[in-house]
């Protein structure tokens, strides 16, 4: 049960990370556009970086989930082998 809540906490923030990355990039670019009078170019660059950072976060979370699933599967396989040896 404790492990399930740990997973919810770890992967429940992925959506928040994606949204915040895009928002920070967008507003950071808008701020720089107003400061340097380059509208809309720095906003678009900031938005692009925000989207890239968000997608990177999603990719890293997916990799972590895959590694954890592979590790769980490996452990289950080992347990089945041990159980079969004890049964024989």
N, CA, C and O atoms as a GROMACS GRO file, in nm:
protein
  352
    1UNK      N    1   0.082  -0.119   0.000
    1UNK     CA    2   0.000   0.000   0.000
    1UNK      C    3   0.087   0.126   0.000
    1UNK      O    4   0.058   0.222  -0.072
    2UNK      N    5   0.192   0.126   0.080
    2UNK     CA    6   0.280   0.242   0.088
    2UNK      C    7   0.347   0.269  -0.046
    2UNK      O    8   0.363   0.384  -0.087
    3UNK      N    9   0.387   0.163  -0.115
    3UNK     CA   10   0.452   0.176  -0.245
    3UNK      C   11   0.357   0.238  -0.348
    3UNK      O   12   0.401   0.315  -0.434
    4UNK      N   13   0.228   0.205  -0.342
    4UNK     CA   14   0.131   0.261  -0.436
    4UNK      C   15   0.120   0.412  -0.419
    4UNK      O   16   0.114   0.484  -0.518
    5UNK      N   17   0.117   0.460  -0.295
    5UNK     CA   18   0.107   0.603  -0.270
    5UNK      C   19   0.234   0.674  -0.315
    5UNK      O   20   0.230   0.789  -0.359
    6UNK      N   21   0.345   0.606  -0.303
    6UNK     CA   22   0.471   0.665  -0.347
    6UNK      C   23   0.468   0.686  -0.499
    6UNK      O   24   0.513   0.790  -0.548
    7UNK      N   25   0.414   0.590  -0.571
    7UNK     CA   26   0.401   0.602  -0.716
    7UNK      C   27   0.305   0.712  -0.756
    7UNK      O   28   0.328   0.783  -0.854
    8UNK      N   29   0.196   0.725  -0.682
    8UNK     CA   30   0.098   0.831  -0.711
    8UNK      C   31   0.164   0.967  -0.692
    8UNK      O   32   0.144   1.057  -0.774
    9UNK      N   33   0.241   0.983  -0.587
    9UNK     CA   34   0.309   1.109  -0.564
    9UNK      C   35   0.413   1.140  -0.669
    9UNK      O   36   0.427   1.254  -0.713
   10UNK      N   37   0.485   1.037  -0.711
   10UNK     CA   38   0.592   1.056  -0.809
   10UNK      C   39   0.537   1.089  -0.946
   10UNK      O   40   0.586   1.180  -1.013
   11UNK      N   41   0.435   1.017  -0.989
   11UNK     CA   42   0.384   1.036  -1.125
   11UNK      C   43   0.266   1.131  -1.131
   11UNK      O   44   0.225   1.172  -1.239
   12UNK      N   45   0.210   1.165  -1.017
   12UNK     CA   46   0.099   1.260  -1.015
   12UNK      C   47   0.143   1.402  -1.044
   12UNK      O   48   0.060   1.486  -1.078
   13UNK      N   49   0.270   1.430  -1.030
   13UNK     CA   50   0.321   1.564  -1.054
   13UNK      C   51   0.367   1.587  -1.197
   13UNK      O   52   0.409   1.697  -1.232
   14UNK      N   53   0.360   1.485  -1.280
   14UNK     CA   54   0.408   1.497  -1.418
   14UNK      C   55   0.326   1.599  -1.495
   14UNK      O   56   0.382   1.682  -1.568
   15UNK      N   57   0.196   1.595  -1.481
   15UNK     CA   58   0.109   1.691  -1.550
   15UNK      C   59   0.134   1.832  -1.503
   15UNK      O   60   0.138   1.926  -1.582
   16UNK      N   61   0.152   1.848  -1.373
   16UNK     CA   62   0.181   1.979  -1.317
   16UNK      C   63   0.314   2.031  -1.370
   16UNK      O   64   0.326   2.149  -1.403
   17UNK      N   65   0.412   1.945  -1.379
   17UNK     CA   66   0.543   1.984  -1.432
   17UNK      C   67   0.531   2.030  -1.576
   17UNK      O   68   0.594   2.128  -1.616
   18UNK      N   69   0.452   1.959  -1.656
   18UNK     CA   70   0.433   1.996  -1.796
   18UNK      C   71   0.370   2.134  -1.807
   18UNK      O   72   0.419   2.219  -1.881
   19UNK      N   73   0.262   2.156  -1.734
   19UNK     CA   74   0.190   2.284  -1.742
   19UNK      C   75   0.278   2.398  -1.692
   19UNK      O   76   0.284   2.504  -1.756
   20UNK      N   77   0.345   2.379  -1.581
   20UNK     CA   78   0.429   2.485  -1.527
   20UNK      C   79   0.547   2.518  -1.619
   20UNK      O   80   0.585   2.635  -1.630
   21UNK      N   81   0.603   2.418  -1.684
   21UNK     CA   82   0.713   2.444  -1.777
   21UNK      C   83   0.667   2.532  -1.892
   21UNK      O   84   0.737   2.626  -1.930
   22UNK      N   85   0.551   2.501  -1.947
   22UNK     CA   86   0.499   2.580  -2.058
   22UNK      C   87   0.467   2.722  -2.012
   22UNK      O   88   0.499   2.819  -2.082
   23UNK      N   89   0.403   2.736  -1.896
   23UNK     CA   90   0.366   2.869  -1.846
   23UNK      C   91   0.488   2.953  -1.816
   23UNK      O   92   0.492   3.071  -1.853
   24UNK      N   93   0.588   2.896  -1.750
   24UNK     CA   94   0.710   2.972  -1.719
   24UNK      C   95   0.780   3.015  -1.848
   24UNK      O   96   0.826   3.129  -1.858
   25UNK      N   97   0.788   2.927  -1.946
   25UNK     CA   98   0.849   2.965  -2.073
   25UNK      C   99   0.773   3.074  -2.144
   25UNK      O  100   0.833   3.166  -2.199
   26UNK      N  101   0.641   3.063  -2.144
   26UNK     CA  102   0.557   3.162  -2.211
   26UNK      C  103   0.568   3.298  -2.145
   26UNK      O  104   0.594   3.398  -2.213
   27UNK      N  105   0.548   3.304  -2.015
   27UNK     CA  106   0.553   3.432  -1.945
   27UNK      C  107   0.694   3.490  -1.938
   27UNK      O  108   0.712   3.612  -1.940
   28UNK      N  109   0.793   3.404  -1.928
   28UNK     CA  110   0.931   3.452  -1.932
   28UNK      C  111   0.961   3.518  -2.066
   28UNK      O  112   1.025   3.623  -2.071
   29UNK      N  113   0.916   3.456  -2.173
   29UNK     CA  114   0.935   3.513  -2.306
   29UNK      C  115   0.859   3.644  -2.324
   29UNK      O  116   0.910   3.738  -2.384
   30UNK      N  117   0.737   3.651  -2.270
   30UNK     CA  118   0.660   3.776  -2.277
   30UNK      C  119   0.730   3.887  -2.201
   30UNK      O  120   0.736   4.001  -2.248
   31UNK      N  121   0.782   3.855  -2.083
   31UNK     CA  122   0.854   3.954  -2.004
   31UNK      C  123   0.973   4.009  -2.082
   31UNK      O  124   0.995   4.130  -2.088
   32UNK      N  125   1.049   3.919  -2.142
   32UNK     CA  126   1.166   3.963  -2.218
   32UNK      C  127   1.126   4.041  -2.343
   32UNK      O  128   1.195   4.134  -2.383
   33UNK      N  129   1.013   4.003  -2.405
   33UNK     CA  130   0.963   4.078  -2.520
   33UNK      C  131   0.930   4.222  -2.481
   33UNK      O  132   0.964   4.315  -2.554
   34UNK      N  133   0.865   4.241  -2.368
   34UNK     CA  134   0.831   4.376  -2.323
   34UNK      C  135   0.957   4.456  -2.287
   34UNK      O  136   0.964   4.576  -2.310
   35UNK      N  137   1.053   4.387  -2.232
   35UNK     CA  138   1.176   4.456  -2.189
   35UNK      C  139   1.262   4.498  -2.308
   35UNK      O  140   1.318   4.607  -2.309
   36UNK      N  141   1.272   4.412  -2.410
   36UNK     CA  142   1.359   4.439  -2.523
   36UNK      C  143   1.284   4.479  -2.650
   36UNK      O  144   1.346   4.502  -2.754
   37UNK      N  145   1.150   4.489  -2.644
   37UNK     CA  146   1.066   4.530  -2.758
   37UNK      C  147   1.090   4.440  -2.880
   37UNK      O  148   1.115   4.488  -2.990
   38UNK      N  149   1.081   4.310  -2.858
   38UNK     CA  150   1.103   4.214  -2.966
   38UNK      C  151   0.980   4.129  -2.994
   38UNK      O  152   0.991   4.023  -3.055
   39UNK      N  153   0.863   4.174  -2.951
   39UNK     CA  154   0.740   4.095  -2.961
   39UNK      C  155   0.719   4.043  -3.102
   39UNK      O  156   0.744   4.117  -3.197
   40UNK      N  157   0.675   3.925  -3.120
   40UNK     CA  158   0.646   3.814  -3.030
   40UNK      C  159   0.757   3.710  -3.025
   40UNK      O  160   0.734   3.598  -2.978
   41UNK      N  161   0.877   3.744  -3.071
   41UNK     CA  162   0.982   3.644  -3.093
   41UNK      C  163   1.031   3.576  -2.966
   41UNK      O  164   1.042   3.453  -2.963
   42UNK      N  165   1.061   3.650  -2.864
   42UNK     CA  166   1.111   3.586  -2.742
   42UNK      C  167   1.002   3.506  -2.671
   42UNK      O  168   1.031   3.408  -2.603
   43UNK      N  169   0.876   3.549  -2.686
   43UNK     CA  170   0.766   3.472  -2.630
   43UNK      C  171   0.758   3.335  -2.699
   43UNK      O  172   0.738   3.233  -2.633
   44UNK      N  173   0.775   3.335  -2.830
   44UNK     CA  174   0.770   3.209  -2.904
   44UNK      C  175   0.888   3.119  -2.868
   44UNK      O  176   0.874   2.997  -2.855
   45UNK      N  177   1.005   3.180  -2.851
   45UNK     CA  178   1.123   3.103  -2.811
   45UNK      C  179   1.101   3.045  -2.670
   45UNK      O  180   1.129   2.928  -2.646
   46UNK      N  181   1.051   3.128  -2.579
   46UNK     CA  182   1.022   3.082  -2.443
   46UNK      C  183   0.918   2.972  -2.442
   46UNK      O  184   0.930   2.875  -2.367
   47UNK      N  185   0.815   2.987  -2.524
   47UNK     CA  186   0.712   2.883  -2.534
   47UNK      C  187   0.772   2.753  -2.586
   47UNK      O  188   0.740   2.646  -2.536
   48UNK      N  189   0.859   2.763  -2.685
   48UNK     CA  190   0.924   2.644  -2.738
   48UNK      C  191   1.009   2.573  -2.634
   48UNK      O  192   1.005   2.451  -2.621
   49UNK      N  193   1.087   2.652  -2.559
   49UNK     CA  194   1.168   2.593  -2.452
   49UNK      C  195   1.081   2.533  -2.342
   49UNK      O  196   1.114   2.428  -2.286
   50UNK      N  197   0.970   2.600  -2.311
   50UNK     CA  198   0.879   2.546  -2.210
   50UNK      C  199   0.818   2.414  -2.252
   50UNK      O  200   0.810   2.320  -2.173
   51UNK      N  201   0.776   2.406  -2.376
   51UNK     CA  202   0.720   2.281  -2.428
   51UNK      C  203   0.826   2.172  -2.427
   51UNK      O  204   0.799   2.058  -2.389
   52UNK      N  205   0.948   2.207  -2.470
   52UNK     CA  206   1.056   2.109  -2.472
   52UNK      C  207   1.087   2.058  -2.331
   52UNK      O  208   1.109   1.939  -2.311
   53UNK      N  209   1.089   2.148  -2.234
   53UNK     CA  210   1.115   2.107  -2.096
   53UNK      C  211   1.003   2.018  -2.043
   53UNK      O  212   1.029   1.921  -1.972
   54UNK      N  213   0.879   2.050  -2.078
   54UNK     CA  214   0.766   1.967  -2.035
   54UNK      C  215   0.770   1.828  -2.096
   54UNK      O  216   0.745   1.729  -2.027
   55UNK      N  217   0.801   1.821  -2.224
   55UNK     CA  218   0.809   1.691  -2.292
   55UNK      C  219   0.925   1.610  -2.235
   55UNK      O  220   0.915   1.488  -2.220
   56UNK      N  221   1.035   1.678  -2.203
   56UNK     CA  222   1.149   1.608  -2.141
   56UNK      C  223   1.109   1.548  -2.007
   56UNK      O  224   1.148   1.436  -1.975
   57UNK      N  225   1.031   1.622  -1.930
   57UNK     CA  226   0.982   1.569  -1.802
   57UNK      C  227   0.893   1.447  -1.821
   57UNK      O  228   0.904   1.350  -1.747
   58UNK      N  229   0.805   1.452  -1.922
   58UNK     CA  230   0.720   1.337  -1.952
   58UNK      C  231   0.804   1.216  -1.993
   58UNK      O  232   0.778   1.104  -1.950
   59UNK      N  233   0.904   1.239  -2.076
   59UNK     CA  234   0.990   1.131  -2.123
   59UNK      C  235   1.066   1.067  -2.007
   59UNK      O  236   1.075   0.945  -1.998
   60UNK      N  237   1.120   1.150  -1.918
   60UNK     CA  238   1.193   1.097  -1.804
   60UNK      C  239   1.102   1.017  -1.712
   60UNK      O  240   1.142   0.913  -1.660
   61UNK      N  241   0.978   1.063  -1.692
   61UNK     CA  242   0.884   0.989  -1.609
   61UNK      C  243   0.849   0.855  -1.673
   61UNK      O  244   0.836   0.754  -1.604
   62UNK      N  245   0.833   0.854  -1.805
   62UNK     CA  246   0.802   0.729  -1.875
   62UNK      C  247   0.919   0.632  -1.864
   62UNK      O  248   0.898   0.512  -1.844
   63UNK      N  249   1.041   0.682  -1.878
   63UNK     CA  250   1.159   0.596  -1.863
   63UNK      C  251   1.166   0.536  -1.723
   63UNK      O  252   1.194   0.418  -1.706
   64UNK      N  253   1.140   0.619  -1.623
   64UNK     CA  254   1.145   0.573  -1.484
   64UNK      C  255   1.038   0.466  -1.460
   64UNK      O  256   1.064   0.366  -1.394
   65UNK      N  257   0.919   0.488  -1.513
   65UNK     CA  258   0.811   0.390  -1.496
   65UNK      C  259   0.847   0.259  -1.565
   65UNK      O  260   0.819   0.151  -1.511
   66UNK      N  261   0.908   0.267  -1.681
   66UNK     CA  262   0.948   0.145  -1.752
   66UNK      C  263   1.055   0.069  -1.674
   66UNK      O  264   1.048  -0.053  -1.662
   67UNK      N  265   1.154   0.142  -1.620
   67UNK     CA  266   1.257   0.076  -1.540
   67UNK      C  267   1.198   0.008  -1.418
   67UNK      O  268   1.236  -0.104  -1.384
   68UNK      N  269   1.105   0.076  -1.351
   68UNK     CA  270   1.043   0.018  -1.232
   68UNK      C  271   0.960  -0.105  -1.267
   68UNK      O  272   0.961  -0.204  -1.193
   69UNK      N  273   0.888  -0.100  -1.380
   69UNK     CA  274   0.810  -0.215  -1.422
   69UNK      C  275   0.899  -0.333  -1.459
   69UNK      O  276   0.868  -0.447  -1.426
   70UNK      N  277   1.010  -0.306  -1.526
   70UNK     CA  278   1.104  -0.412  -1.561
   70UNK      C  279   1.164  -0.476  -1.435
   70UNK      O  280   1.178  -0.598  -1.427
   71UNK      N  281   1.200  -0.393  -1.338
   71UNK     CA  282   1.256  -0.443  -1.212
   71UNK      C  283   1.153  -0.528  -1.138
   71UNK      O  284   1.188  -0.633  -1.084
   72UNK      N  285   1.029  -0.485  -1.135
   72UNK     CA  286   0.923  -0.562  -1.070
   72UNK      C  287   0.903  -0.696  -1.140
   72UNK      O  288   0.886  -0.800  -1.075
   73UNK      N  289   0.904  -0.694  -1.272
   73UNK     CA  290   0.888  -0.818  -1.349
   73UNK      C  291   1.004  -0.914  -1.322
   73UNK      O  292   0.984  -1.034  -1.309
   74UNK      N  293   1.126  -0.860  -1.316
   74UNK     CA  294   1.243  -0.943  -1.288
   74UNK      C  295   1.232  -1.009  -1.150
   74UNK      O  296   1.261  -1.127  -1.135
   75UNK      N  297   1.190  -0.932  -1.051
   75UNK     CA  298   1.174  -0.987  -0.917
   75UNK      C  299   1.068  -1.096  -0.913
   75UNK      O  300   1.086  -1.199  -0.848
   76UNK      N  301   0.957  -1.073  -0.983
   76UNK     CA  302   0.851  -1.173  -0.986
   76UNK      C  303   0.898  -1.302  -1.053
   76UNK      O  304   0.864  -1.411  -1.008
   77UNK      N  305   0.977  -1.289  -1.161
   77UNK     CA  306   1.032  -1.407  -1.228
   77UNK      C  307   1.122  -1.487  -1.134
   77UNK      O  308   1.114  -1.610  -1.130
   78UNK      N  309   1.206  -1.417  -1.058
   78UNK     CA  310   1.294  -1.484  -0.963
   78UNK      C  311   1.214  -1.555  -0.854
   78UNK      O  312   1.248  -1.666  -0.815
   79UNK      N  313   1.109  -1.492  -0.806
   79UNK     CA  314   1.024  -1.554  -0.704
   79UNK      C  315   0.956  -1.679  -0.758
   79UNK      O  316   0.946  -1.780  -0.687
   80UNK      N  317   0.910  -1.675  -0.883
   80UNK     CA  318   0.847  -1.793  -0.942
   80UNK      C  319   0.946  -1.907  -0.956
   80UNK      O  320   0.913  -2.023  -0.932
   81UNK      N  321   1.071  -1.873  -0.995
   81UNK     CA  322   1.173  -1.977  -1.007
   81UNK      C  323   1.200  -2.042  -0.870
   81UNK      O  324   1.210  -2.164  -0.860
   82UNK      N  325   1.211  -1.958  -0.766
   82UNK     CA  326   1.234  -2.011  -0.632
   82UNK      C  327   1.117  -2.097  -0.586
   82UNK      O  328   1.137  -2.201  -0.524
   83UNK      N  329   0.997  -2.055  -0.616
   83UNK     CA  330   0.879  -2.131  -0.575
   83UNK      C  331   0.875  -2.266  -0.645
   83UNK      O  332   0.844  -2.368  -0.583
   84UNK      N  333   0.908  -2.268  -0.775
   84UNK     CA  334   0.908  -2.393  -0.850
   84UNK      C  335   1.013  -2.489  -0.796
   84UNK      O  336   0.989  -2.609  -0.790
   85UNK      N  337   1.129  -2.437  -0.757
   85UNK     CA  338   1.235  -2.523  -0.702
   85UNK      C  339   1.192  -2.582  -0.569
   85UNK      O  340   1.224  -2.697  -0.539
   86UNK      N  341   1.122  -2.504  -0.489
   86UNK     CA  342   1.074  -2.555  -0.359
   86UNK      C  343   0.965  -2.659  -0.378
   86UNK      O  344   0.954  -2.751  -0.297
   87UNK      N  345   0.886  -2.646  -0.483
   87UNK     CA  346   0.776  -2.739  -0.507
   87UNK      C  347   0.824  -2.875  -0.554
   87UNK      O  348   0.758  -2.976  -0.533
   88UNK      N  349   0.939  -2.878  -0.618
   88UNK     CA  350   0.989  -3.003  -0.676
   88UNK      C  351   1.044  -3.094  -0.574
   88UNK      O  352   1.089  -3.204  -0.608
   0.00000   0.00000   0.00000
